[in-house]
Each structure stands twice: as structure tokens, then as C-alpha cells.
Amino acid sequence: MRILLTTGAIRNVGDHLIHDRARRLVAEVMPEIECVSIPRWKKASNRLIESAAAVVCCGGPALNPKLFKRICIPLQQAVDRGVPISVLGVGWQGGAIPDLTAAPEDFQRGMRHLESTGGVVSTRDLLSLGVLRQWGIEGGICSGCPAWYDLSSIESELQVGDQVRRLVVTTPARLAYFDQLDAVIEMMARMFPEASRSLVLHRGFPRYERLLHRRRSPIESVAHLVTMRKAGARYRIAVEHATRLGYEIVDAEGDLSRISDYGSCDLHVGYRVHAHIGFLSRRRPSILVAEDRRGVGQQEVLDDRYRLRADDADVVHELETALNTETRTWESSRRGVARMQATWPEMRKVLNRIANQVGLDFK
């Protein structure tokens, strides 16, 4: 028996973490199932879709009115061919939430198919669950992101040392916040002068990329190339600045092995949601600066004490204040771990539903 697990992982190592954790969760609960990973942005072969007991959209910022039409194309193929589907731990895509009282018809049709085939839809945060309800989709579950659950750490409590010896700073996705990043790099070097410090690039260095969903016009292609050159120049400035301050530069693009040591570091501070999740899931402290609704959603659902926002002009000072508090009590990180542990039974329910959907008993 086979389940197809869709993935959005290309460059961003956070997407690879989501998919790796999702595969491990499914394998733990359903060891007899063959898990096949397929990209969500393009069509799979009809034969592969028809061979599946279910197609599961796994995590990431996939919740979008165009979930079936463009974001996760194999889901639409499964709907068209009567193959059962489920949606596991997805989140809102990050931009403005459209003012819709109901989702588009193809989205509603997909959800009706999901319900009729015994499927389940779960979200990674309460904000995303609220979007579903706003669109008239009931029955969703907030299970957390699949990346919340490192199976070897679920029962463990937060692990803290007597001092911060190794720390990680992650970069923002938006270039608009790189001046802020420079200030954060300086502040962390000043606060933790004896610590081993790394600047980790979850998506690597900017470069020209072809679009996955449509062709670029010549004008769009030139504009994108110019943007990537500007972005690359700004990244180099940040990297050179960090290097002068004693940081190791880690290009983690697409490579989970480059973030495997998160479980042995003492602190993460930065902008990457899945660095934050990666640390807390391994029971290590982290403070997230949210760039968009993806970060805000995680701050809310993980009971973040500080709720730092990158668009706040005073955020660097607020971050320093938060660090002075957090390194005394680690309260916010403990709250995040507690929320992950409290939500684990909901993820088990979701996995149980998927197992039942394909005719297996949950273990």
C-alpha cells in the first residue's frame, strides 16, 4: 500500500525539515505503508496518482484559495480521479488574508472530496485554522506543523546550559530587514562575546530562479535578474559584516545536515520560522522575530511571550530586552515546548484519521 506525500522543498532547508518530519511521523504510525514523496508544484503521472491509497499535502505555507488549482497540483489530480486526500499541518501562505466569506468553488469541491473519502485537514497554527473557518470549512484541527515533532524529543523538557556557548542567528527572507539584521548581529556579538556564533542562511544565497507555475515574460526575467543581483550584493555585505564579528557562515540551502547541530546549540535568535521550530522541537531555546503572518501564527500558537515583529522600528532594542529576560528564566521557550507537547495528541488524532482513511488501525 502506498501514500503519496507532497512536498514544497526545493532550496529552503525549512521545507526539507517539514517533509522529513512528516515522513517520519507517517512511518512511525504506519510502518507497513510505502511513503512516496512527490513535488506539489507539478503534475504527477496519472498512474502514480491512481496507485495511491491516499495523497497527503504535507505542511508548509500551502493554505491558499488556489491550493488545488496551483499550490498542490497532485491534490487536484487525486480529486479528479477519486483518490482519497488529506491535508497535514499546513499554514497560511504569509500575505494578506483575502476577505472571502467562502473559498473558491474548486477549493470547496476539493474539501468535499476530502470529507467524502474520510480525510482530514489540519493546520500548523490557529490563525490558519481561523482562515478555514472564515471560508466556511469546518472540522479542521490545529495539529501544529509536522516539524514540531522530533520523535526522540517529544517527552523531553527544554534543555538549557549554565551559559550560552553556541548560538545561531538566522537571516530574514525580506531584504528590507537586512539593516536590522546587521544590528542584531552586532548586538548578539556584544551580549555573548565568548560564544561560538553562526549566521545560518536557510535558503542560501540569492540567485536567478525560473518560475515553477508559469513562464516569465522577458521584462519579468530581466527585472528578476536585477533584483537577485541586488539581493546578492546585500547578502554579501551582511556576510562580510558577520565574518568580521567572528561568525561562522553556514549555507544550509536544501541540506538538512547543515542544521543537524541545532539540537546541541544553546540559543537561536532570528527570522526563520523553521529555525525557531527546529530549536524548540529539539528542546533548545529560541526567540523568533516575525516577518509576516507565518511567523505571527507560530508566535501565537506557541504562546510566545515577546511577539517581536520585524516591522517594529524598535525591534532590536525590544529583542535585547527580551534576551536579558529570557536568558534568566527561559520562560518563553518553555511555554513553546509546553504547547508542542500539549498539541502532540492532536497530531496523533490526525495521523489516526489518515491511517483509518487507508484502512489501517492506528498504533
C-alpha positions in Angstrom: 0.0 0.0 0.0 1.3 3.4 -0.9 0.7 7.0 0.3 1.9 10.0 -1.8 3.3 12.8 0.4 3.6 16.1 -1.4 6.5 18.4 -0.7 7.3 22.0 -1.5 11.0 21.5 -0.6 13.5 23.0 -3.1 16.0 25.4 -1.7 14.7 26.4 1.8 16.0 23.9 4.3 13.0 24.6 6.5 10.8 23.0 3.8 13.0 19.9 3.8 12.7 19.8 7.6 8.9 19.8 7.3 8.9 17.0 4.8 11.4 14.9 6.7 9.5 15.1 9.9 6.2 14.4 8.1 7.7 11.2 6.5 9.0 10.1 9.9 5.6 10.6 11.6 3.8 8.6 8.9 6.4 5.9 9.0 6.1 5.7 12.8 2.4 5.3 12.8 2.0 3.3 9.5 5.3 1.3 9.1 3.6 -1.0 6.5 2.9 1.9 4.2 5.2 2.9 1.4 5.7 6.7 1.5 6.5 8.3 -1.8 7.5 11.9 -1.9 6.3 14.0 -4.9 6.7 17.7 -5.7 3.5 19.6 -5.1 4.1 22.2 -7.8 3.7 19.9 -10.8 1.6 17.1 -12.1 2.5 13.5 -11.1 1.8 10.7 -13.5 -1.8 9.6 -13.6 -0.6 6.0 -13.0 1.2 7.1 -9.8 -1.8 9.0 -8.5 -4.2 6.1 -9.2 -1.8 3.7 -7.5 -2.1 5.6 -4.2 -4.2 4.7 -1.2 -4.2 8.5 -0.4 -2.5 11.7 -1.4 -1.4 13.9 1.5 -0.4 17.5 1.3 2.3 17.8 3.9 2.9 21.1 5.7 4.3 24.4 4.6 2.5 27.6 3.7 0.1 25.8 1.3 -3.1 27.2 2.6 -4.3 29.4 -0.2 -7.5 29.8 -2.2 -5.6 28.2 -5.1 -4.5 25.2 -3.0 -5.9 22.7 -5.5 -5.5 24.7 -8.7 -1.9 25.8 -8.4 -0.3 25.3 -4.9 -0.6 21.5 -4.6 -1.5 20.2 -8.1 -1.4 16.4 -7.2 -4.3 17.1 -4.8 -6.4 18.2 -7.7 -5.3 15.2 -9.7 -6.4 13.0 -6.8 -9.8 14.7 -6.6 -10.3 14.3 -10.4 -9.5 10.5 -10.1 -11.4 9.7 -6.9 -8.3 9.1 -4.9 -8.6 9.9 -1.1 -6.8 13.0 0.1 -5.8 14.6 3.4 -4.0 17.9 4.3 -1.5 17.7 7.1 -0.3 20.7 9.2 -0.5 23.4 6.5 -0.2 27.1 7.2 -1.4 30.4 5.7 1.0 31.5 2.9 2.1 34.7 4.7 0.5 37.5 2.7 -2.7 39.4 3.3 -5.7 37.1 4.0 -8.4 37.7 1.3 -11.7 38.9 2.5 -13.7 35.9 1.5 -16.8 34.5 3.2 -16.3 31.3 1.2 -13.4 29.7 -0.6 -13.5 29.4 -4.4 -15.6 26.5 -5.8 -12.6 24.3 -6.7 -11.3 24.6 -3.1 -14.8 23.7 -1.8 -15.0 20.8 -4.2 -11.7 19.5 -3.0 -12.7 19.8 0.6 -16.0 18.0 -0.1 -13.9 15.2 -1.7 -11.6 15.1 1.3 -14.6 14.7 3.6 -16.3 12.1 1.4 -13.1 10.0 1.4 -12.7 10.1 5.2 -9.8 12.6 5.0 -8.7 15.2 7.5 -7.4 18.8 7.2 -5.1 20.1 9.9 -3.3 23.4 10.3 0.0 24.4 11.9 -1.5 27.4 13.8 -4.7 28.9 15.0 -4.5 31.7 12.5 -4.7 29.2 9.6 -7.5 27.3 11.3 -9.4 30.6 11.5 -8.9 31.1 7.8 -10.5 27.8 7.1 -13.5 28.7 9.3 -13.8 32.1 7.7 -14.2 30.3 4.4 -16.9 28.0 5.8 -14.6 24.9 6.1 -15.4 23.3 9.4 -13.9 20.2 11.0 -10.3 21.3 10.8 -7.8 20.5 13.5 -4.8 22.6 14.7 -2.2 19.9 14.9 0.9 22.1 14.7 3.5 21.8 11.9 4.9 18.3 11.3 8.3 19.9 12.0 7.2 20.4 15.6 7.6 16.8 16.3 11.1 15.3 16.7 10.1 11.8 17.7 13.2 11.4 20.0 12.4 14.6 21.9 8.6 14.6 22.3 8.7 13.7 26.0 11.7 15.8 26.8 11.7 19.2 28.5 13.7 22.3 27.5 17.4 21.8 27.7 19.4 24.8 28.9 23.1 25.1 29.9 24.7 27.3 32.5 25.6 29.8 29.8 25.2 30.4 26.1 28.2 28.7 24.5 26.9 28.2 20.9 24.3 30.4 19.3 22.7 30.7 15.8 21.3 33.8 14.1 19.2 33.3 11.0 18.6 35.8 8.2 15.3 37.4 7.2 13.6 36.5 3.9 13.0 40.1 3.0 15.9 42.4 2.1 14.1 45.3 3.8 15.1 43.9 7.1 18.9 43.4 6.4 19.9 46.7 8.0 18.0 45.4 11.1 19.9 42.1 10.7 23.2 43.9 10.8 22.2 45.5 14.2 21.1 42.1 15.5 24.4 40.5 14.5 26.3 43.3 16.4 24.0 43.1 19.4 24.4 39.3 19.7 28.2 39.6 19.4 28.2 42.2 22.2 25.9 40.3 24.5 27.6 36.9 24.0 31.3 37.7 23.3 32.6 34.3 24.3 30.0 32.2 22.5 30.6 30.4 19.2 28.3 32.2 16.8 26.9 31.1 13.4 24.9 33.0 10.8 22.8 30.4 9.0 21.2 31.0 5.6 18.2 28.7 5.4 17.7 29.5 1.7 21.3 30.0 0.7 22.4 33.0 -1.4 20.1 34.7 -3.8 20.2 33.6 -7.4 18.1 33.7 -10.5 15.3 31.1 -10.4 12.8 30.1 -13.0 9.2 30.2 -12.0 7.5 26.9 -11.2 4.0 27.8 -12.2 4.3 30.0 -15.3 6.7 31.4 -17.7 8.2 34.8 -17.1 7.9 37.5 -19.8 11.3 38.9 -21.0 10.6 42.0 -18.9 9.9 40.0 -15.8 13.0 37.9 -16.4 15.2 40.9 -16.6 13.6 42.5 -13.5 14.1 39.3 -11.5 17.7 39.1 -12.6 18.4 42.7 -11.5 16.6 42.0 -8.1 18.7 38.9 -7.5 21.9 40.8 -8.2 20.9 43.5 -5.8 19.9 40.8 -3.2 23.2 39.0 -3.7 25.1 42.2 -3.1 23.2 42.9 0.1 23.7 39.3 1.3 27.5 39.7 0.8 27.5 42.9 2.9 25.8 41.0 5.7 28.0 38.0 5.5 31.2 40.1 5.5 29.9 42.1 8.5 29.1 38.9 10.4 32.5 37.4 9.5 34.3 40.4 10.8 32.4 39.9 14.1 33.5 36.3 14.4 30.5 34.5 13.0 30.8 31.2 11.0 28.7 31.4 7.9 26.5 28.4 7.2 24.8 28.0 3.8 22.1 25.5 4.6 20.3 25.6 1.3 18.5 22.3 0.8 20.7 20.4 3.2 19.3 19.1 6.5 22.8 18.0 7.6 23.8 21.7 7.9 21.2 22.3 10.6 21.6 18.9 12.3 23.5 20.5 15.2 20.6 22.7 16.2 19.9 20.2 18.9 23.3 20.9 20.5 23.2 24.7 20.3 22.3 26.9 23.3 20.2 29.6 21.6 18.6 30.7 18.3 17.7 34.2 17.5 16.4 35.3 14.1 13.8 35.4 11.5 13.4 31.9 10.0 10.3 30.2 11.3 11.7 26.7 10.9 14.9 27.5 12.7 12.7 28.6 15.6 10.7 25.4 15.3 13.8 23.3 14.8 15.3 24.5 18.0 12.1 24.2 20.1 11.4 20.7 18.7 14.9 19.6 19.8 14.1 21.4 23.2 16.6 24.2 22.7 15.8 27.9 23.4 14.8 30.2 20.6 13.4 33.8 20.0 11.7 34.5 16.7 11.3 37.8 15.0 8.3 37.5 12.8 8.4 38.9 9.3 4.9 38.0 8.2 1.8 36.0 9.2 3.7 32.8 9.1 5.9 33.9 12.0 3.0 35.7 13.7 1.0 32.4 13.6 3.7 30.5 15.2 4.2 33.1 17.9 0.6 33.0 18.8 0.1 29.2 18.8 3.4 28.6 20.7 2.4 31.2 23.4 5.5 33.4 22.6 6.0 35.9 25.5 7.6 38.6 23.3 5.8 38.6 20.0 8.6 40.5 18.3 7.8 41.9 14.8 10.3 42.9 12.2 8.2 45.8 11.1 8.6 47.4 14.5 11.1 50.2 14.3 12.3 49.5 17.9 12.6 45.7 17.5 16.3 45.5 18.0 16.0 47.2 21.4 13.0 45.0 22.2 15.0 41.9 21.3 17.8 42.9 23.6 15.4 43.4 26.4 13.7 40.0 25.6 17.1 38.3 25.7 18.0 39.8 29.0 14.8 38.3 30.4 14.8 35.0 28.5 18.4 34.0 29.5 17.4 34.3 33.1 14.2 32.2 33.0 13.8 30.7 29.5 10.1 31.2 30.1 9.0 31.8 26.6 10.9 28.8 25.2 9.5 26.6 28.0 6.0 27.8 27.0 6.7 26.9 23.4 7.8 23.4 24.3 4.8 23.0 26.5 2.5 23.9 23.7 4.2 21.5 21.3 3.8 18.7 23.9 0.1 19.7 24.6 -0.7 19.6 20.8 1.0 16.2 20.2 -2.3 14.3 20.9 -4.0 16.4 18.2 -1.3 15.4 15.7 -1.8 11.8 16.7 -5.5 12.1 16.0 -4.8 13.5 12.6 -2.4 10.6 11.8 -5.0 8.2 13.2 -7.6 9.6 10.8 -5.2 9.2 7.8 -4.5 5.6 8.9 -8.2 4.9 9.1 -8.7 6.6 5.7 -6.5 4.0 4.1 -7.9 1.1 6.1 -5.3 0.7 8.8 -5.5 0.7 12.6 -3.6 3.5 14.4 -0.8 2.3 16.5 
